[in-house]
């Protein structure tokens, strides 16, 4: 009798020939239970992160060294820019305050250098400067106030905060005496009349006819006087300028020593040669020094 063997595939009626894959549900159930427990479990022993540490961790710890240097440099630039802008704003406010407020207004007016010009008249002419802020003092306005004074050659303005303005005047200095209409007048190198000459004025006398201003002879004589050394200029008694090419002079003293200068060329060399020739002569000698050709000077003895 044959034992019944295992049933062959497809022998069971109503079942598929290939069995379906089996998926166990037990692991899924375990996973769901564990997830639910974790969600419902309270958080224990959680320590809050301090703000300073959080900032430090977020800004520095996570940055590379290059990024950290960039952030530090950026902060320094912002601080420097803030300081510069604040300083500029403060300086601007200070400038505006000094320019448009009485903080530095002129209250004291000082004038120096006046000898021939009346001091009170000069102060009165410059009175418009009182009340003007020192930074707003205009030299052109001062020049306009001093223009009527012919004896003023130049001036300098010195501010002495908080309320003093000093104006240093340089007066025209005489260099010669010119006789006009029988009266001896002092003149400066520009031909401006300084005043009447006195007996104590020992300036050289220039012999010309007419007004010194615009005179060719006067200009030629002045060129010679300006070329002379200061110690030699004081020894000149008279200057005779017949033309710009024929200028002669006489020294002070009883002998009246004469100098033939010639034209205005080589003035420095002529001055040196003349000083050497005069040094070797006595003041009482009647002599003529001809330096019209300074490389070949001539000394003539006798009263000419």
C-alpha atoms as a printed R data frame, in Angstrom:
    type eleno elety resid chain resno      x       y       z
1   ATOM     1    CA   UNK     A     1  0.000   0.000   0.000
2   ATOM     2    CA   UNK     A     2  1.510   3.241  -0.972
3   ATOM     3    CA   UNK     A     3  1.894   6.007   1.545
4   ATOM     4    CA   UNK     A     4  0.634   9.236   0.430
5   ATOM     5    CA   UNK     A     5  3.562  11.520  -0.427
6   ATOM     6    CA   UNK     A     6  3.776  15.277  -0.022
7   ATOM     7    CA   UNK     A     7  1.349  17.171  -2.063
8   ATOM     8    CA   UNK     A     8  2.772  18.534  -5.212
9   ATOM     9    CA   UNK     A     9  2.588  22.090  -6.273
10  ATOM    10    CA   UNK     A    10 -0.671  22.871  -7.887
11  ATOM    11    CA   UNK     A    11 -2.322  19.759  -6.428
12  ATOM    12    CA   UNK     A    12 -4.396  21.845  -3.971
13  ATOM    13    CA   UNK     A    13 -7.411  23.058  -5.694
14  ATOM    14    CA   UNK     A    14 -8.045  26.817  -5.460
15  ATOM    15    CA   UNK     A    15 -4.530  27.821  -4.344
16  ATOM    16    CA   UNK     A    16 -2.010  29.613  -6.528
17  ATOM    17    CA   UNK     A    17  0.752  27.638  -7.949
18  ATOM    18    CA   UNK     A    18  3.478  30.039  -6.464
19  ATOM    19    CA   UNK     A    19  3.114  30.941  -2.740
20  ATOM    20    CA   UNK     A    20  3.004  34.737  -1.891
21  ATOM    21    CA   UNK     A    21  5.906  36.313   0.122
22  ATOM    22    CA   UNK     A    22  5.248  36.480   3.862
23  ATOM    23    CA   UNK     A    23  5.856  39.794   5.725
24  ATOM    24    CA   UNK     A    24  5.957  39.478   9.504
25  ATOM    25    CA   UNK     A    25  4.136  42.250  11.443
26  ATOM    26    CA   UNK     A    26  5.776  41.725  14.787
27  ATOM    27    CA   UNK     A    27  8.783  44.004  14.132
28  ATOM    28    CA   UNK     A    28  6.492  46.789  12.910
29  ATOM    29    CA   UNK     A    29  4.395  46.611  16.039
30  ATOM    30    CA   UNK     A    30  7.498  46.765  18.231
31  ATOM    31    CA   UNK     A    31  8.790  49.820  16.333
32  ATOM    32    CA   UNK     A    32  5.491  51.699  16.698
33  ATOM    33    CA   UNK     A    33  5.383  51.041  20.415
34  ATOM    34    CA   UNK     A    34  8.997  52.307  20.865
35  ATOM    35    CA   UNK     A    35  8.285  55.459  18.844
36  ATOM    36    CA   UNK     A    36  5.224  56.227  20.910
37  ATOM    37    CA   UNK     A    37  7.164  55.822  24.131
38  ATOM    38    CA   UNK     A    38  9.896  58.174  22.915
39  ATOM    39    CA   UNK     A    39  7.373  60.849  21.943
40  ATOM    40    CA   UNK     A    40  5.597  60.706  25.251
41  ATOM    41    CA   UNK     A    41  8.791  60.542  27.332
42  ATOM    42    CA   UNK     A    42  9.608  63.870  29.100
43  ATOM    43    CA   UNK     A    43 12.959  65.521  28.542
44  ATOM    44    CA   UNK     A    44 15.177  65.074  31.568
45  ATOM    45    CA   UNK     A    45 18.255  67.007  32.714
46  ATOM    46    CA   UNK     A    46 18.394  69.295  29.671
47  ATOM    47    CA   UNK     A    47 20.662  72.276  30.403
48  ATOM    48    CA   UNK     A    48 19.933  75.562  28.587
49  ATOM    49    CA   UNK     A    49 22.689  76.974  26.421
50  ATOM    50    CA   UNK     A    50 23.835  80.359  27.545
51  ATOM    51    CA   UNK     A    51 23.458  83.203  25.110
52  ATOM    52    CA   UNK     A    52 27.109  84.145  25.335
53  ATOM    53    CA   UNK     A    53 28.234  80.579  24.658
54  ATOM    54    CA   UNK     A    54 25.712  80.217  21.864
55  ATOM    55    CA   UNK     A    55 26.966  83.413  20.257
56  ATOM    56    CA   UNK     A    56 30.547  82.355  20.707
57  ATOM    57    CA   UNK     A    57 29.922  78.956  19.257
58  ATOM    58    CA   UNK     A    58 27.972  80.343  16.346
59  ATOM    59    CA   UNK     A    59 30.317  83.227  15.504
60  ATOM    60    CA   UNK     A    60 33.821  82.125  16.327
61  ATOM    61    CA   UNK     A    61 33.987  78.391  16.857
62  ATOM    62    CA   UNK     A    62 32.336  77.573  13.571
63  ATOM    63    CA   UNK     A    63 34.410  80.163  11.622
64  ATOM    64    CA   UNK     A    64 37.732  79.462  10.034
65  ATOM    65    CA   UNK     A    65 40.756  81.529  11.144
66  ATOM    66    CA   UNK     A    66 40.592  83.557   7.921
67  ATOM    67    CA   UNK     A    67 36.916  84.336   8.503
68  ATOM    68    CA   UNK     A    68 37.600  85.337  12.097
69  ATOM    69    CA   UNK     A    69 40.329  87.765  10.998
70  ATOM    70    CA   UNK     A    70 37.995  89.222   8.384
71  ATOM    71    CA   UNK     A    71 35.249  89.783  10.991
72  ATOM    72    CA   UNK     A    72 37.708  91.462  13.399
73  ATOM    73    CA   UNK     A    73 39.086  93.707  10.642
74  ATOM    74    CA   UNK     A    74 35.576  94.652   9.586
75  ATOM    75    CA   UNK     A    75 34.727  95.654  13.155
76  ATOM    76    CA   UNK     A    76 37.867  97.784  13.391
77  ATOM    77    CA   UNK     A    77 37.037  99.549  10.141
78  ATOM    78    CA   UNK     A    78 33.541 100.334  11.365
79  ATOM    79    CA   UNK     A    79 34.889 101.742  14.646
80  ATOM    80    CA   UNK     A    80 37.475 103.873  12.820
81  ATOM    81    CA   UNK     A    81 34.878 105.159  10.369
82  ATOM    82    CA   UNK     A    82 32.589 106.069  13.265
83  ATOM    83    CA   UNK     A    83 35.370 107.935  15.072
84  ATOM    84    CA   UNK     A    84 36.368 109.836  11.922
85  ATOM    85    CA   UNK     A    85 32.813 110.851  11.102
86  ATOM    86    CA   UNK     A    86 32.220 111.973  14.698
87  ATOM    87    CA   UNK     A    87 35.422 114.028  14.708
88  ATOM    88    CA   UNK     A    88 34.541 115.615  11.375
89  ATOM    89    CA   UNK     A    89 31.074 116.542  12.586
90  ATOM    90    CA   UNK     A    90 32.508 118.044  15.780
91  ATOM    91    CA   UNK     A    91 35.106 120.027  13.815
92  ATOM    92    CA   UNK     A    92 32.450 121.316  11.425
93  ATOM    93    CA   UNK     A    93 30.295 122.476  14.313
94  ATOM    94    CA   UNK     A    94 33.287 124.219  15.898
95  ATOM    95    CA   UNK     A    95 34.188 126.003  12.649
96  ATOM    96    CA   UNK     A    96 30.632 127.162  12.136
97  ATOM    97    CA   UNK     A    97 30.475 128.381  15.713
98  ATOM    98    CA   UNK     A    98 33.673 130.427  15.341
99  ATOM    99    CA   UNK     A    99 32.581 131.886  11.996
100 ATOM   100    CA   UNK     A   100 29.013 132.863  12.747
101 ATOM   101    CA   UNK     A   101 28.984 133.534  16.478
102 ATOM   102    CA   UNK     A   102 30.752 136.140  18.685
103 ATOM   103    CA   UNK     A   103 32.965 133.391  20.099
104 ATOM   104    CA   UNK     A   104 36.053 134.786  18.286
105 ATOM   105    CA   UNK     A   105 34.839 138.254  17.332
106 ATOM   106    CA   UNK     A   106 37.391 141.090  17.142
107 ATOM   107    CA   UNK     A   107 37.179 143.301  20.219
108 ATOM   108    CA   UNK     A   108 40.739 144.628  20.464
109 ATOM   109    CA   UNK     A   109 42.466 146.181  17.437
110 ATOM   110    CA   UNK     A   110 46.246 146.671  17.590
111 ATOM   111    CA   UNK     A   111 48.332 148.559  15.004
112 ATOM   112    CA   UNK     A   112 52.139 148.477  15.048
113 ATOM   113    CA   UNK     A   113 54.866 150.003  12.878
114 ATOM   114    CA   UNK     A   114 53.455 153.518  12.568
115 ATOM   115    CA   UNK     A   115 56.122 156.240  12.846
116 ATOM   116    CA   UNK     A   116 55.368 158.810  10.174
117 ATOM   117    CA   UNK     A   117 51.636 158.013   9.936
118 ATOM   118    CA   UNK     A   118 49.222 159.215  12.595
119 ATOM   119    CA   UNK     A   119 48.358 156.203  14.751
120 ATOM   120    CA   UNK     A   120 44.856 157.367  15.695
121 ATOM   121    CA   UNK     A   121 43.960 157.930  12.036
122 ATOM   122    CA   UNK     A   122 45.009 154.410  11.143
123 ATOM   123    CA   UNK     A   123 42.931 152.940  13.983
124 ATOM   124    CA   UNK     A   124 39.896 154.891  12.859
125 ATOM   125    CA   UNK     A   125 40.281 153.681   9.268
126 ATOM   126    CA   UNK     A   126 40.467 150.069  10.457
127 ATOM   127    CA   UNK     A   127 37.490 150.357  12.813
128 ATOM   128    CA   UNK     A   128 35.287 148.281  10.496
129 ATOM   129    CA   UNK     A   129 37.174 145.168  11.593
130 ATOM   130    CA   UNK     A   130 35.787 145.348  15.150
131 ATOM   131    CA   UNK     A   131 33.065 142.740  15.576
132 ATOM   132    CA   UNK     A   132 34.218 140.597  12.668
133 ATOM   133    CA   UNK     A   133 35.010 136.958  13.676
134 ATOM   134    CA   UNK     A   134 38.748 136.314  13.449
135 ATOM   135    CA   UNK     A   135 38.396 133.520  10.863
136 ATOM   136    CA   UNK     A   136 36.346 135.873   8.679
137 ATOM   137    CA   UNK     A   137 38.849 138.761   8.634
138 ATOM   138    CA   UNK     A   138 39.408 139.726   5.004
139 ATOM   139    CA   UNK     A   139 42.828 141.095   4.026
140 ATOM   140    CA   UNK     A   140 41.334 142.714   0.922
141 ATOM   141    CA   UNK     A   141 39.018 144.784   3.114
142 ATOM   142    CA   UNK     A   142 41.986 145.852   5.248
143 ATOM   143    CA   UNK     A   143 43.943 146.778   2.097
144 ATOM   144    CA   UNK     A   144 41.054 148.937   0.915
145 ATOM   145    CA   UNK     A   145 41.034 150.738   4.273
146 ATOM   146    CA   UNK     A   146 44.796 151.396   4.105
147 ATOM   147    CA   UNK     A   147 44.904 152.350   0.415
148 ATOM   148    CA   UNK     A   148 44.458 156.109   1.051
149 ATOM   149    CA   UNK     A   149 47.661 156.137   3.140
150 ATOM   150    CA   UNK     A   150 50.494 156.564   0.637
151 ATOM   151    CA   UNK     A   151 53.156 155.913   3.275
152 ATOM   152    CA   UNK     A   152 51.924 152.359   3.923
153 ATOM   153    CA   UNK     A   153 54.171 150.056   1.926
154 ATOM   154    CA   UNK     A   154 52.775 146.726   3.174
155 ATOM   155    CA   UNK     A   155 51.008 145.161   6.139
156 ATOM   156    CA   UNK     A   156 50.624 141.824   7.878
157 ATOM   157    CA   UNK     A   157 47.614 140.507   9.793
158 ATOM   158    CA   UNK     A   158 48.102 138.497  12.986
159 ATOM   159    CA   UNK     A   159 45.146 136.891  14.789
160 ATOM   160    CA   UNK     A   160 45.490 136.628  18.558
161 ATOM   161    CA   UNK     A   161 42.516 134.598  19.832
162 ATOM   162    CA   UNK     A   162 40.111 135.022  21.342
163 ATOM   163    CA   UNK     A   163 39.407 138.705  20.549
164 ATOM   164    CA   UNK     A   164 42.565 140.530  19.369
165 ATOM   165    CA   UNK     A   165 43.519 141.450  15.811
166 ATOM   166    CA   UNK     A   166 47.008 142.864  15.234
167 ATOM   167    CA   UNK     A   167 47.941 144.672  12.018
168 ATOM   168    CA   UNK     A   168 51.680 145.215  11.539
169 ATOM   169    CA   UNK     A   169 52.294 148.071   9.109
170 ATOM   170    CA   UNK     A   170 55.516 148.573   7.193
171 ATOM   171    CA   UNK     A   171 55.990 152.198   6.203
172 ATOM   172    CA   UNK     A   172 57.819 153.346   3.107
173 ATOM   173    CA   UNK     A   173 61.463 154.084   3.837
174 ATOM   174    CA   UNK     A   174 63.245 157.057   2.268
175 ATOM   175    CA   UNK     A   175 66.361 156.439   0.227
176 ATOM   176    CA   UNK     A   176 67.170 159.858  -1.178
177 ATOM   177    CA   UNK     A   177 66.467 163.580  -1.137
178 ATOM   178    CA   UNK     A   178 65.134 165.390  -4.186
179 ATOM   179    CA   UNK     A   179 64.691 169.133  -4.418
180 ATOM   180    CA   UNK     A   180 61.355 170.064  -5.973
181 ATOM   181    CA   UNK     A   181 60.371 173.725  -6.341
182 ATOM   182    CA   UNK     A   182 63.111 174.737  -3.916
183 ATOM   183    CA   UNK     A   183 61.996 172.356  -1.155
184 ATOM   184    CA   UNK     A   184 63.888 169.224  -0.143
185 ATOM   185    CA   UNK     A   185 61.677 166.130   0.023
186 ATOM   186    CA   UNK     A   186 62.336 162.554   1.051
187 ATOM   187    CA   UNK     A   187 61.518 159.908  -1.562
188 ATOM   188    CA   UNK     A   188 61.433 156.115  -1.473
189 ATOM   189    CA   UNK     A   189 62.756 153.902  -4.318
190 ATOM   190    CA   UNK     A   190 59.324 153.916  -5.995
191 ATOM   191    CA   UNK     A   191 59.345 157.719  -6.244
192 ATOM   192    CA   UNK     A   192 56.723 158.201  -3.512
193 ATOM   193    CA   UNK     A   193 57.173 161.355  -1.475
194 ATOM   194    CA   UNK     A   194 57.674 160.483   2.195
195 ATOM   195    CA   UNK     A   195 57.809 163.975   3.657
196 ATOM   196    CA   UNK     A   196 59.934 167.048   4.015
197 ATOM   197    CA   UNK     A   197 63.642 166.498   4.603
198 ATOM   198    CA   UNK     A   198 65.284 167.919   7.699
199 ATOM   199    CA   UNK     A   199 68.851 168.963   8.392
200 ATOM   200    CA   UNK     A   200 69.533 165.658  10.161
201 ATOM   201    CA   UNK     A   201 68.574 163.511   7.161
202 ATOM   202    CA   UNK     A   202 71.801 162.251   5.583
203 ATOM   203    CA   UNK     A   203 70.357 160.599   2.508
204 ATOM   204    CA   UNK     A   204 71.978 160.992  -0.927
205 ATOM   205    CA   UNK     A   205 70.716 163.904  -2.991
206 ATOM   206    CA   UNK     A   206 69.623 163.121  -6.538
207 ATOM   207    CA   UNK     A   207 69.927 165.971  -9.007
208 ATOM   208    CA   UNK     A   208 66.997 165.776 -11.419
209 ATOM   209    CA   UNK     A   209 64.493 168.196 -12.887
210 ATOM   210    CA   UNK     A   210 60.781 167.691 -12.280
211 ATOM   211    CA   UNK     A   211 58.787 165.000 -10.515
212 ATOM   212    CA   UNK     A   212 60.763 161.844  -9.665
213 ATOM   213    CA   UNK     A   213 57.838 159.632 -10.679
214 ATOM   214    CA   UNK     A   214 58.325 158.532 -14.243
215 ATOM   215    CA   UNK     A   215 61.757 160.129 -14.474
216 ATOM   216    CA   UNK     A   216 64.332 158.014 -16.318
217 ATOM   217    CA   UNK     A   217 67.209 159.779 -14.556
218 ATOM   218    CA   UNK     A   218 65.642 159.140 -11.150
219 ATOM   219    CA   UNK     A   219 65.196 155.446 -11.972
220 ATOM   220    CA   UNK     A   220 68.837 155.126 -13.096
221 ATOM   221    CA   UNK     A   221 70.084 156.802  -9.892
222 ATOM   222    CA   UNK     A   222 67.902 154.565  -7.710
223 ATOM   223    CA   UNK     A   223 69.228 151.445  -9.452
224 ATOM   224    CA   UNK     A   224 72.755 152.491  -8.522
225 ATOM   225    CA   UNK     A   225 71.862 153.273  -4.903
226 ATOM   226    CA   UNK     A   226 70.090 149.954  -4.461
227 ATOM   227    CA   UNK     A   227 73.168 148.125  -5.770
228 ATOM   228    CA   UNK     A   228 75.505 149.713  -3.213
229 ATOM   229    CA   UNK     A   229 76.324 147.992   0.102
230 ATOM   230    CA   UNK     A   230 74.669 149.528   3.152
231 ATOM   231    CA   UNK     A   231 77.935 150.876   4.578
232 ATOM   232    CA   UNK     A   232 78.857 152.477   1.255
233 ATOM   233    CA   UNK     A   233 75.373 153.919   0.721
234 ATOM   234    CA   UNK     A   234 75.796 156.036   3.840
235 ATOM   235    CA   UNK     A   235 78.927 157.644   2.324
236 ATOM   236    CA   UNK     A   236 77.210 158.898  -0.844
237 ATOM   237    CA   UNK     A   237 76.507 162.623  -0.802
238 ATOM   238    CA   UNK     A   238 75.071 163.263  -4.276
239 ATOM   239    CA   UNK     A   239 74.033 161.300  -7.357
240 ATOM   240    CA   UNK     A   240 74.071 162.857 -10.810
241 ATOM   241    CA   UNK     A   241 72.236 160.809 -13.428
242 ATOM   242    CA   UNK     A   242 72.496 162.576 -16.795
243 ATOM   243    CA   UNK     A   243 71.118 159.406 -18.415
244 ATOM   244    CA   UNK     A   244 70.784 155.723 -17.598
245 ATOM   245    CA   UNK     A   245 74.249 155.159 -19.099
246 ATOM   246    CA   UNK     A   246 75.989 158.082 -17.428
247 ATOM   247    CA   UNK     A   247 75.658 158.034 -13.636
248 ATOM   248    CA   UNK     A   248 78.221 159.585 -11.321
249 ATOM   249    CA   UNK     A   249 78.369 160.176  -7.550
250 ATOM   250    CA   UNK     A   250 80.306 162.108  -4.936
251 ATOM   251    CA   UNK     A   251 81.339 160.881  -1.504
252 ATOM   252    CA   UNK     A   252 80.868 162.849   1.701
253 ATOM   253    CA   UNK     A   253 83.877 164.771   3.016
254 ATOM   254    CA   UNK     A   254 85.842 167.862   2.278
255 ATOM   255    CA   UNK     A   255 87.573 166.332  -0.746
256 ATOM   256    CA   UNK     A   256 84.308 165.370  -2.436
257 ATOM   257    CA   UNK     A   257 85.767 162.299  -4.054
258 ATOM   258    CA   UNK     A   258 83.987 161.484  -7.300
259 ATOM   259    CA   UNK     A   259 82.755 158.119  -8.593
260 ATOM   260    CA   UNK     A   260 82.141 157.382 -12.262
261 ATOM   261    CA   UNK     A   261 79.638 154.548 -12.299
262 ATOM   262    CA   UNK     A   262 78.495 154.385 -15.908
263 ATOM   263    CA   UNK     A   263 75.420 152.313 -16.658
264 ATOM   264    CA   UNK     A   264 73.545 149.868 -14.452
265 ATOM   265    CA   UNK     A   265 75.321 146.717 -15.633
266 ATOM   266    CA   UNK     A   266 77.606 144.614 -13.393
267 ATOM   267    CA   UNK     A   267 76.418 146.477 -10.314
268 ATOM   268    CA   UNK     A   268 77.611 143.845  -7.834
269 ATOM   269    CA   UNK     A   269 81.133 143.729  -9.277
270 ATOM   270    CA   UNK     A   270 81.304 147.526  -9.456
271 ATOM   271    CA   UNK     A   271 80.328 147.768  -5.779
272 ATOM   272    CA   UNK     A   272 83.067 145.353  -4.711
273 ATOM   273    CA   UNK     A   273 85.734 147.068  -6.798
274 ATOM   274    CA   UNK     A   274 84.692 150.515  -5.573
275 ATOM   275    CA   UNK     A   275 84.779 149.425  -1.920
276 ATOM   276    CA   UNK     A   276 88.336 148.121  -2.397
277 ATOM   277    CA   UNK     A   277 89.498 151.337  -4.093
278 ATOM   278    CA   UNK     A   278 88.011 153.584  -1.424
279 ATOM   279    CA   UNK     A   279 89.614 151.515   1.318
280 ATOM   280    CA   UNK     A   280 93.096 152.238  -0.082
281 ATOM   281    CA   UNK     A   281 92.583 156.042  -0.212
282 ATOM   282    CA   UNK     A   282 92.446 158.773   2.387
283 ATOM   283    CA   UNK     A   283 89.238 160.759   2.700
284 ATOM   284    CA   UNK     A   284 91.199 163.973   2.119
285 ATOM   285    CA   UNK     A   285 92.605 162.823  -1.231
286 ATOM   286    CA   UNK     A   286 91.210 164.489  -4.325
287 ATOM   287    CA   UNK     A   287 90.561 161.450  -6.414
288 ATOM   288    CA   UNK     A   288 88.120 160.034  -8.942
289 ATOM   289    CA   UNK     A   289 87.200 156.335  -8.939
290 ATOM   290    CA   UNK     A   290 86.157 155.155 -12.379
291 ATOM   291    CA   UNK     A   291 84.445 151.769 -12.170
292 ATOM   292    CA   UNK     A   292 82.432 152.073 -15.383
293 ATOM   293    CA   UNK     A   293 84.561 149.101 -16.554
294 ATOM   294    CA   UNK     A   294 84.928 147.110 -13.306
295 ATOM   295    CA   UNK     A   295 87.445 144.672 -14.778
296 ATOM   296    CA   UNK     A   296 89.743 147.629 -15.564
297 ATOM   297    CA   UNK     A   297 89.078 150.313 -12.901
298 ATOM   298    CA   UNK     A   298 90.871 153.659 -13.067
299 ATOM   299    CA   UNK     A   299 91.905 155.966 -10.231
300 ATOM   300    CA   UNK     A   300 92.533 159.613 -11.217
301 ATOM   301    CA   UNK     A   301 94.119 162.062  -8.775
302 ATOM   302    CA   UNK     A   302 93.235 165.742  -8.773
303 ATOM   303    CA   UNK     A   303 90.270 167.971  -8.236
304 ATOM   304    CA   UNK     A   304 87.750 167.408 -10.993
